[in-house]
């Protein structure tokens, strides 16, 4: 297991914060803009630097996923409140249960409290020519630069309105679960951080997706009004049970896929649901235009076999029903492929013919056989590893007690 933070003081990254606060008072929210790249990661804890003369009162933390420049979604299970804080130190506030972070989406870990003495601020950090003008990187964990720096979050229309790397609000109260800080702090560092790792909690027997806890698709445009099967190519590293096929239904559409299935590379149907009932990411019946949603699908997958998770629109009079995010599997976040537990989705270059995220024109479920470019069509797969005989399934090695993020 490898744990990572943005401000651990290693490899040129920031270490300890300022010795004293910048004086202010009232209800404050602060946050930082982060992503994980290339793989699903686990959020274990929040980190917060408290100067020697800061407030020690307990603080609440929450995680948000930005969806547009004016909207965001609170990630379930991400809210936790600290105990009394330690002065002159990094305070680590652990989640009761680690949560999954999807690769290639922007999260804002946030903290809020009623400030008495002040907040931690180090100016001139995240813009061009400044110490972290290209952001902060620790393996797959990235803290983006300021919007005017060299490496801001690249998804147009999602986070562009946040401006500075670190964000704040002194007008939305002190509860980070009720509102996300939404004012760019320019190039300031407000000294809020995370602890993430690449290892499932001990005894975890739940499911995996490529994009868990993600509420947007990225730089997408509406596709054409045709009957298609759209497919996401993937493999699994061990036998898995299929739980669901996921689909991103973009705003403005009026139709949902009429069939979902999993096929192998020879076109054999591993599992199919010919009358899917779509369920929203947060639960409840889904309607067209509702964003990420799932439909159940049967099937057992073998290790090392190439599969396609597919959705089909067989409507007699098809309207525009899907989104397409260009270049996702070449120069986008999937350009080197993605992994999530046992799931691997190859890049366009590494994918089996005809390429990653391909389609078939027609109204019946069919193996995707045409690639018009490395689009992401917003199709995902959810699986649960099959428990081996003789004991509980541990997808990775145990976490060691006493380590950051340990359980």
Secondary structure, DSSP 8 states (H G I E B T S, - for coil): --EE-S-SS-TT---S--SS-EE--EEEEEEEEEEE-SB-EEEEEEEEEE-TTS--S--EEEEEEE-SSS-EEE-TT--EE--S--TTEEEEEEEEEEEEE-BT--EEEEEEEEESSEE--B-S-SSTTSTTTT-EEETTEEE---TTSSS----TTTSGGG-SSEEEESSS-S-TTT----EE-TT-B--EEEEEESS--TT----EESSTT-----SEEE--SS-EEEEEEEEESS-EEEEEEEEEE-TT-----SEEEEEETT--EEEEETT---EETTSSB--TT-EEEEEE---EE-TT--EEEEEE---TT-----EEETTTTTTSTTTT-EEETTEEE--TTTS-TT-SS-EEESSS-----B-SSS-B-SEEEEEEE---TTS---SS----TTSTT--
